[in-house]
Amino acid sequence: MPIQANGRVSKIADPFDYGAGFVNPNMAVDPGLIYDINPSDYLKFFNCMGGLAAEDNCTTTKGSLADLNLPSIAIPNLRTFQAATRTVTNVGQVNAVYKAFLQPPAGVEMAVEPPVLVFSKERRVQSFSVTFKATRKMQGDYRFGSLAWHDGGSHWVRIPIAVRIVIEEVYSKIS
């Protein structure tokens, strides 16, 4: 029997209900890669998105909520194509190579560029872009997938992905 979500309406649980998993304390001390962000990134990002900050303070801020450097990606209104950028820092073995493994949401084509991240003493921080393309016209609920980076050893760095395809503009305003 599938897991049921608690609430006023009974439904089968999805990743929004049960999250991305649990923290393994032993693995948390050696994560391999981290998605680094600090409070000033949040403040600048949200002020610039809302038009609250001076224009000169917003010149380097991306224009999409999808680009906030979180260890997850949410695309709430995918019509045709959208990209999201993330930056990771290698806190593991100095000369590490991570390969991308994609599990795209249903109805979505997903690609990552570059598909391999090569870290060294001089190059500990790298960015990558994930692109999403709607392959089916299916209006409605979120679909879920993931992106994992693997170093060929013990490090699997996985982030959850949630995408909602929107066919008609009127539906993009409905949560």
C-alpha positions as CSV (number, residue, x, y, z in Angstrom):
1,M,0.0,0.0,0.0
2,P,1.4,3.4,-0.9
3,I,2.3,6.0,1.7
4,Q,-0.6,8.3,2.4
5,A,-0.2,12.0,3.1
6,N,-1.8,13.5,6.2
7,G,-4.2,16.4,5.6
8,R,-7.8,17.4,5.0
9,V,-7.8,15.5,1.7
10,S,-6.4,12.0,1.6
11,K,-3.8,11.5,-1.2
12,I,-0.8,9.3,-2.0
13,A,2.3,11.0,-0.6
14,D,4.8,12.5,-3.0
15,P,8.3,14.0,-2.4
16,F,6.7,17.3,-1.1
17,D,5.2,15.2,1.7
18,Y,8.1,13.0,2.7
19,G,11.1,15.0,1.7
20,A,14.4,14.1,0.1
21,G,15.3,11.5,2.6
22,F,17.2,11.5,5.9
23,V,20.6,12.6,7.0
24,N,23.2,9.9,7.6
25,P,25.5,11.5,10.2
26,N,28.4,9.3,9.2
27,M,28.2,10.4,5.6
28,A,27.5,14.0,6.5
29,V,31.1,14.5,7.8
30,D,32.4,13.6,4.3
31,P,29.8,14.9,1.8
32,G,32.1,15.2,-1.2
33,L,30.3,18.2,-2.7
34,I,28.4,21.0,-1.1
35,Y,26.0,23.6,-2.5
36,D,27.3,26.7,-0.7
37,I,25.1,29.7,0.0
38,N,25.2,32.4,2.7
39,P,22.5,34.7,4.1
40,S,23.6,37.7,2.0
41,D,22.9,35.6,-1.2
42,Y,19.4,35.1,0.0
43,L,18.9,38.7,0.9
44,K,20.4,40.1,-2.4
45,F,18.5,37.6,-4.5
46,F,15.0,38.2,-3.0
47,N,15.5,42.0,-2.8
48,C,16.5,42.1,-6.5
49,M,13.7,39.8,-7.5
50,G,11.2,42.0,-5.8
51,G,12.7,45.2,-7.0
52,L,13.5,46.4,-3.5
53,A,17.3,46.9,-4.0
54,A,19.1,49.6,-5.9
55,E,19.7,48.7,-9.6
56,D,23.5,48.7,-9.2
57,N,23.3,46.1,-6.5
58,C,21.4,43.7,-8.7
59,T,23.6,43.6,-11.8
60,T,25.0,40.2,-11.1
61,T,21.8,38.6,-9.8
62,K,20.1,36.1,-12.0
63,G,16.5,36.7,-12.9
64,S,15.0,33.4,-12.0
65,L,14.2,31.8,-8.7
66,A,15.4,28.5,-10.2
67,D,19.0,29.9,-10.0
68,L,19.2,30.3,-6.2
69,N,22.0,27.9,-5.3
70,L,19.9,25.4,-3.3
71,P,20.5,21.6,-3.2
72,S,17.3,21.1,-5.1
73,I,15.6,22.4,-8.2
74,A,12.0,23.4,-8.6
75,I,10.5,24.6,-11.9
76,P,6.9,25.5,-11.2
77,N,5.8,26.7,-14.7
78,L,7.7,24.8,-17.4
79,R,6.1,25.7,-20.8
80,T,8.8,24.7,-23.3
81,F,12.4,25.1,-22.0
82,Q,14.1,26.4,-18.9
83,A,17.5,26.2,-17.4
84,A,18.8,26.3,-13.8
85,T,22.4,26.9,-12.7
86,R,24.0,25.5,-9.6
87,T,27.5,25.9,-8.1
88,V,29.2,23.2,-6.0
89,T,32.3,23.2,-3.9
90,N,34.5,20.1,-3.6
91,V,35.2,19.5,0.1
92,G,36.4,15.9,-0.4
93,Q,39.4,14.4,-2.1
94,V,41.4,17.1,-3.9
95,N,41.6,15.5,-7.3
96,A,38.1,14.3,-7.7
97,V,36.0,13.6,-10.8
98,Y,32.2,13.6,-10.6
99,K,29.9,12.2,-13.3
100,A,26.2,13.3,-13.6
101,F,23.4,10.8,-13.3
102,L,20.0,12.0,-14.3
103,Q,16.6,10.7,-13.4
104,P,14.2,13.1,-15.3
105,P,10.7,13.7,-14.2
106,A,8.0,12.1,-16.4
107,G,7.3,14.2,-19.5
108,V,10.5,16.2,-19.2
109,E,13.8,15.9,-21.1
110,M,16.7,16.8,-18.8
111,A,20.4,17.6,-19.6
112,V,23.4,18.8,-17.6
113,E,26.3,20.8,-18.9
114,P,29.1,19.9,-18.2
115,P,28.2,16.2,-17.6
116,V,31.5,15.7,-15.8
117,L,33.1,17.9,-13.1
118,V,36.9,17.7,-12.7
119,F,38.2,19.2,-9.4
120,S,41.8,19.9,-8.5
121,K,43.6,21.9,-5.8
122,E,43.3,25.0,-8.0
123,R,39.7,24.4,-9.0
124,R,37.5,23.5,-6.0
125,V,34.4,25.4,-7.1
126,Q,32.5,24.7,-10.3
127,S,29.2,25.6,-11.8
128,F,26.8,23.5,-14.0
129,S,23.6,24.1,-15.8
130,V,20.6,21.8,-15.9
131,T,18.2,22.3,-18.8
132,F,14.5,21.1,-18.8
133,K,12.4,20.6,-21.9
134,A,8.7,19.6,-21.8
135,T,8.3,16.6,-24.0
136,R,4.6,16.0,-23.3
137,K,1.7,18.3,-23.1
138,M,0.4,17.3,-19.7
139,Q,-1.1,20.0,-17.5
140,G,-1.2,19.7,-13.7
141,D,0.7,18.1,-10.9
142,Y,4.4,18.3,-10.2
143,R,6.6,15.4,-11.5
144,F,9.7,14.4,-9.7
145,G,13.2,13.4,-10.6
146,S,16.8,13.9,-9.4
147,L,20.3,14.7,-10.4
148,A,23.1,12.8,-8.7
149,W,26.9,13.4,-8.9
150,H,29.1,10.3,-8.4
151,D,32.8,10.2,-7.9
152,G,33.2,6.5,-8.7
153,G,33.7,5.8,-5.0
154,S,31.6,6.4,-1.9
155,H,30.2,9.9,-2.8
156,W,26.7,10.1,-4.3
157,V,25.5,13.8,-4.1
158,R,21.8,13.8,-5.0
159,I,19.4,16.7,-5.3
160,P,15.7,16.3,-5.8
161,I,14.0,17.9,-8.8
162,A,10.3,19.0,-9.0
163,V,8.8,20.2,-12.3
164,R,5.2,21.2,-13.2
165,I,4.4,21.5,-16.9
166,V,2.0,24.3,-17.7
167,I,0.2,24.3,-21.1
168,E,-2.1,27.2,-20.6
169,E,-1.1,30.6,-19.1
170,V,-4.2,30.6,-16.8
171,Y,-2.9,27.5,-15.0
172,S,0.5,29.0,-14.2
173,K,-1.1,31.1,-11.4
174,I,-2.7,28.1,-9.7
175,S,-0.7,26.4,-7.0
